[in-house]
Amino acid sequence: MSAEPRNACELAQQRGAPRSRFCAPSAGKPGEPLPKPVLPEPVRSEPARRGATGTVLPEPPAESVRESDQQGLASWYGPRFHGRRTASGEIFNRRDLTAAHRTLPFGTRVCVRSQLTGRAVVVRINDRGPFAVNRVIDVSQAAAQELGMQGLGIKPVELWLLEDGEGDCPQSLSVSAP
């Protein structure tokens, strides 16, 4: 008999699902101290290696830009699926900000940003899909409207997984060319 799963990733693995790249490695048993991180050796600058002395000014802080966790094509689904049961067991409502993803645990909150319009919306994963090979997410009709992609069909997006306590999309999203 295995231990009670501590999160959705462990539950999925107990049921035989492959480990998702979005699941963090287990930190150990509850109450155990975390291992100390191994820090890399400091890298000396070229002038310092040649014996130069003096004050080295630190690099100016780079803008804090959060890179996306996933990029790809998104599609949306609405009227045909409205009122049907999703893979999570809840009834799909095209007016809710929800989405389907192949591997993310149900209940995961994701910031989706259209690379064409620049608009972003937070959705909750409640279904499985998309089942088309070249797509990364299917969003509800309401999410498609927020993103400005309704009527556009399949469009490029970026995804950011939101941590507990993160209410909105990160303030500084990476901006990549469409």
N, C-alpha and C positions, 0 to 999 in steps of 0.2 A: 504494500500500500504506500503510495507516495504522499509527500507532505502537501498540505493545503496550498494552492497557488497564491502568491502574494500580489499578482497583477495579471492583466490580460495577456501579456506576452507569455508568462509561465503557464497560464491556463491553455493557451493555444498550443504550446509545445507538449503539454501533457496529453493533449488530444491528437498528437501526431503531426501537427502543422510544422512546416519548416520555419526556422528562426528568421524573423523579419530583420532587415537592416535597420529598422526603426526601433528595435528592442535593444535596450542597453544591456550589457553583460551584467550578470548577477553580482552584487557586491559581497555576497557571503550570507551567513546566517544572521538573523536579527540579533543585535547585541554584541556581535563580534566587532573588534576595532577594524577600521579600514586599513589596508596596507599603506605604508608611506610611499609617496610617489618618488620615482627615480628621476632626478633632475639631470639634464644634459650638461656637459662641460661647457663653460662659457666660451664663446668664440671671440678671439681677440682680433681687433682691426689690423689691417695691413701696416699702418704706421706703428702700432704698438709692437707688432712682431719684429719690426726693424729697429726697435729700441727707442722710438720717439717718446718724449715725455710731454706732459702738459695736460690741460683739462680737456676732456672729450665731452662735448655737449651731447645730451641724449637726443635721440631722434624725436622730432615733434610727433605728438600722438596722431595716429591715423584716425580718420573718421570711423566711428564704430558702425560698420555695415554688416548686417547679418545676412549671410549667404543663404540661398534657398536650400531646402532639404530635398526637393525633387522638382524637375522640370519636364514638361511634355505637353501633350494635347489633351484638352478637356472637351467634353460634350455635355449636353444637358438633357434631362428627361422630365416629362410633366404629365399632360393630360392622360395619356394611355396607361400610365402606372398609378395615377391618383387613386387612393383608396385600397390599393393592393398591399399585401404584407411584404415587408422587406426581409432581408436575410437575418436581421437582428430580431425580428418578430414584431416590430412595431408597424403600424399602418402608415404607408407613405402619403405625405401631404405635400403637394407640389408648391404650396405657399410657405413651407418651412425652409429654413436655411440648413439643408442637409446635403449629404453627398454619398456616393458609393466609391470605395477604394478596394483594391484587391487584397491588401495585406494589413492595413492599419486596424487596430482593435476598434470595435464598436465603441462609440462615445468619445473617440479622439477628436479634439478640436483642431482644425486646420485653417490657416489663413491661405486663401487662394487669390492670386493676383493675375489679372489678364495682362499679358505682355503687349497686347495691342492697345487697350484703352488705359492701362495703368491703374484701373480701379481694383479695389480689393474687398473681400468679404470673408467673414469667419463662418465656417460650416462645421457641422457635427457629422461624423461618419456613422451611418446607420444601415448601410447596405453594402453588398459586394458587387464588384464590377469596376470599371467597364470591362467588357469581355472582348472588345476589339483590341488587337495586338498593339496598335500604335498609340493608345490612350492611357493616361495615368489616373484620371478621375472623371466621374459623371456627377454633375451638380444638379440640384433641383431647379425648377423653373424660376423660383424666387431668387436663388443665388445667381442664375444666369442673367436675370434682369439687373441685379445689383452690379454685376461685372460688365454690363453693357454688351453681352454676347448673345442675347436672345435674337434669333433670326440669322445669326452668323454661322450657325452650325458648329463645327469643330475648330477650336482656336487654341493657340499656345498660352500656357499658364505656368506659374511657379507656385510651389507649395511650401509653406512653413508650418511645422508642427508646433502647436502652442503648448507650453508647459502649464501645469496647474497654477492658477493665479494670474495667468496672462489673459486679460479680458479681450484685448483687441489685437490686431495685426501689429507686428513690431514697427516702431516708429521709423527705423532706418532700414528699409528693405534694399537689397541689392537691385540695381537697375541694369538689366542686361538688354542688349539689342534684340528686337524681335526677329 
